[in-house]
Structure formats: structure tokens, C-alpha cells
């Protein structure tokens, strides 16, 4: 079976990122991750999408009654050592709580909340600050850059016919004072690197390309970052060693 077939790879990466890929299928996919840059990038993309959903969900502070109930349950084992009747009452309260939790009315409310979230994400994803979700990733060029220790640091992606490059810093980059983190594209034929854009030291950014991704990255196999004194211009070459680098792959 060809796990790198685009639709199959996208589905496997999605399940892996969600944690629903289990058993032999997960072990086979983990072996594939060690061998295939495209598989690693596909997983990174789905992880970023799921992180965006998590970031968009508002935090809800528990009610004081919840903390009080937790404190009572934590103290229950101590009470049971000296007072069996009290332990029996505590067990009865716990059983009653579980029955209420799994009662049809409680489950119905939970399912209604899940359904509402799904509807919002499908119809109005902008309300949570995320892009519309589709069954598959759009045709894109994607690069996952790592540091000298192999830690994923920069995730860069651009739609195949787009002129925007989305850059997400997975961990901050210590850019020396007075310098910039210049992103370079490295052609697969061993040609000279050419400048793409300046990436931020942290957070994320939407950068404008000087042409479509298809024209810029069609023959590019890797992306890299070096620290430069100023943003590079067309025709410039890197003046320092690369501090970040990674594969640039096609996801379609």
C-alpha cells in the first residue's frame, strides 16, 4: 500500500495528530515518519490546525462548587479509614454523581454543545480566528525547518497558486541584535539559494511573495534560514551559515 498517496497520507496524518490512529496502523505510520519528510510535514500541518482550534476555545473557570466537591472527594479516603458509615455515604454520593453525569439530560446537553461547535467551525470559522476546515488540506507547498538539534522550529506554507506565505514559529528564534532571520529557498538541482522573505523571531506572520508558490517552489527541495545584516535582495547569497533548515514538499 502506498501511504504517500496524497489523500491517504492526509487522512493518516490527521488521525495521528488527533491521537485516533492506534495499533499496527500507528506503528507503521511512525516508521513512515522516520523515512518520509512529506509525512512529517503533513503531521505538523495538522497539529498546527488543531492547536489553532485549541487557542480559539475560550477558557472557562470552574464554579466554586466544583472545587468544593473535589476537595470533599479527595478527603474521602481518609474519612473511610476511621468511619465506615461515612465512607458508605461518600460512595453513595459518588454513585449518584456518576448517574447524574451519564443521565440522558446531561449527555444531551454535552452532545448539543459539541454539535454547536462543529456547526460554528463549518459555517463561521472566522468567529474562532481559524480558516475553514475541509476534508483535506489544500494543494500547498509546505516546509518544516528544524534547528541544529533537530527541533521543529518554523512551519511555512503557501497555497500552490497563492502569493502569500504563512509562517508559524513553533519555538522562538534568538535573532542577534541588528540582524534579520532571512528565509532562503534551495533548488533541488543544487543551484544557488534565492531569498524568499524575512521571518519573525516568534509568533506567526503572513508574508507576501514576489510570485506564485508554483513558480517559486516548483524546483525547490529545501528551505533554510540564516542571520543577515539586512533583508536580502534578488540575486543576493547567504553571507552566513544556516541556523535552520528543512525539506520543502508538495502536498497534493
DAHU-V659576 format. One record per residue. N is the residue number from 1. RES is the residue in one letter. OMEGA is omega in whole degrees, -180 to 180 (999 if undefined). NEAR is the number of other ideal C-beta (glycine too) atoms within 12 Angstrom. Layout:
# DAHU-V659576
[[N:RES:OMEGA:NEAR] [N:RES:OMEGA:NEAR]]
This chain:
# DAHU-V659576
[[1:X:-180:11] [2:X:-178:13] [3:X:-179:26] [4:X:173:25] [5:X:-167:17] [6:X:-177:23] [7:X:-179:19] [8:X:179:22] [9:X:180:35] [10:X:-180:32] [11:X:179:24] [12:X:179:33] [13:X:178:38] [14:X:180:27] [15:X:180:22] [16:X:-180:31] [17:X:179:29] [18:X:-178:18] [19:X:-179:13] [20:X:178:17] [21:X:-172:24] [22:X:170:14] [23:X:-178:11] [24:X:180:10] [25:X:179:19] [26:X:179:20] [27:X:178:14] [28:X:-178:21] [29:X:178:32] [30:X:175:22] [31:X:178:14] [32:X:-180:27] [33:X:179:27] [34:X:-173:13] [35:X:-170:14] [36:X:174:24] [37:X:-180:30] [38:X:179:36] [39:X:180:35] [40:X:179:34] [41:X:180:38] [42:X:178:43] [43:X:180:39] [44:X:179:36] [45:X:-180:38] [46:X:177:34] [47:X:178:25] [48:X:179:32] [49:X:-180:34] [50:X:176:25] [51:X:177:20] [52:X:178:24] [53:X:180:23] [54:X:-179:16] [55:X:-178:17] [56:X:-179:22] [57:X:-179:18] [58:X:176:11] [59:X:-180:8] [60:X:179:8] [61:X:179:8] [62:X:178:11] [63:X:179:10] [64:X:-179:10] [65:X:180:10] [66:X:179:14] [67:X:179:13] [68:X:180:13] [69:X:178:21] [70:X:179:15] [71:X:179:13] [72:X:-178:20] [73:X:178:21] [74:X:-179:13] [75:X:-176:18] [76:X:-179:24] [77:X:179:16] [78:X:-179:15] [79:X:-176:20] [80:X:-179:18] [81:X:-175:11] [82:X:-175:12] [83:X:180:15] [84:X:179:12] [85:X:179:12] [86:X:179:19] [87:X:179:20] [88:X:178:15] [89:X:179:17] [90:X:178:24] [91:X:179:19] [92:X:179:15] [93:X:180:19] [94:X:178:20] [95:X:178:14] [96:X:179:15] [97:X:179:20] [98:X:178:14] [99:X:179:15] [100:X:-179:16] [101:X:-176:16] [102:X:176:14] [103:X:-179:14] [104:X:-178:12] [105:X:179:13] [106:X:179:16] [107:X:179:15] [108:X:178:13] [109:X:179:15] [110:X:180:16] [111:X:178:14] [112:X:178:14] [113:X:178:16] [114:X:-179:14] [115:X:179:14] [116:X:179:16] [117:X:180:23] [118:X:-180:17] [119:X:180:14] [120:X:-179:22] [121:X:-179:26] [122:X:-173:19] [123:X:-177:14] [124:X:-179:17] [125:X:-178:21] [126:X:179:13] [127:X:179:17] [128:X:178:23] [129:X:179:18] [130:X:177:23] [131:X:176:23] [132:X:178:17] [133:X:176:24] [134:X:180:15] [135:X:179:11] [136:X:179:23] [137:X:176:34] [138:X:178:26] [139:X:-173:24] [140:X:165:35] [141:X:-175:41] [142:X:177:44] [143:X:176:47] [144:X:-176:39] [145:X:179:43] [146:X:178:29] [147:X:-176:24] [148:X:177:15] [149:X:179:10] [150:X:-179:13] [151:X:177:18] [152:X:-174:28] [153:X:-177:36] [154:X:173:45] [155:X:-179:39] [156:X:-179:50] [157:X:178:40] [158:X:178:39] [159:X:-170:25] [160:X:-179:23] [161:X:-178:20] [162:X:177:24] [163:X:178:22] [164:X:178:24] [165:X:177:37] [166:X:-178:34] [167:X:178:37] [168:X:177:34] [169:X:179:29] [170:X:171:27] [171:X:-177:19] [172:X:176:18] [173:X:-179:32] [174:X:180:16] [175:X:180:23] [176:X:180:15] [177:X:179:9] [178:X:179:9] [179:X:179:22] [180:X:176:25] [181:X:-175:42] [182:X:178:35] [183:X:-180:46] [184:X:173:42] [185:X:-178:41] [186:X:-179:31] [187:X:-178:20] [188:X:-180:18] [189:X:180:11] [190:X:179:11] [191:X:-177:15] [192:X:175:17] [193:X:175:31] [194:X:-175:29] [195:X:179:33] [196:X:-178:41] [197:X:173:34] [198:X:-178:28] [199:X:179:41] [200:X:179:25] [201:X:178:25] [202:X:178:18] [203:X:-179:17] [204:X:-179:24] [205:X:174:22] [206:X:-174:21] [207:X:-180:29] [208:X:178:19] [209:X:-180:29] [210:X:175:18] [211:X:178:20] [212:X:178:21] [213:X:-179:37] [214:X:-179:21] [215:X:-177:19] [216:X:-169:34] [217:X:-176:40] [218:X:-178:20] [219:X:-180:19] [220:X:-180:34] [221:X:-178:25] [222:X:173:33] [223:X:-179:46] [224:X:180:38] [225:X:172:43] [226:X:176:34] [227:X:-178:30] [228:X:-179:31] [229:X:-180:19] [230:X:177:15] [231:X:-178:21] [232:X:178:29] [233:X:178:13] [234:X:-178:15] [235:X:178:9] [236:X:177:19] [237:X:178:18] [238:X:180:27] [239:X:-179:18] [240:X:178:19] [241:X:178:14] [242:X:177:27] [243:X:177:31] [244:X:176:39] [245:X:180:31] [246:X:-179:36] [247:X:171:32] [248:X:-174:39] [249:X:176:34] [250:X:177:31] [251:X:171:37] [252:X:999:22]]
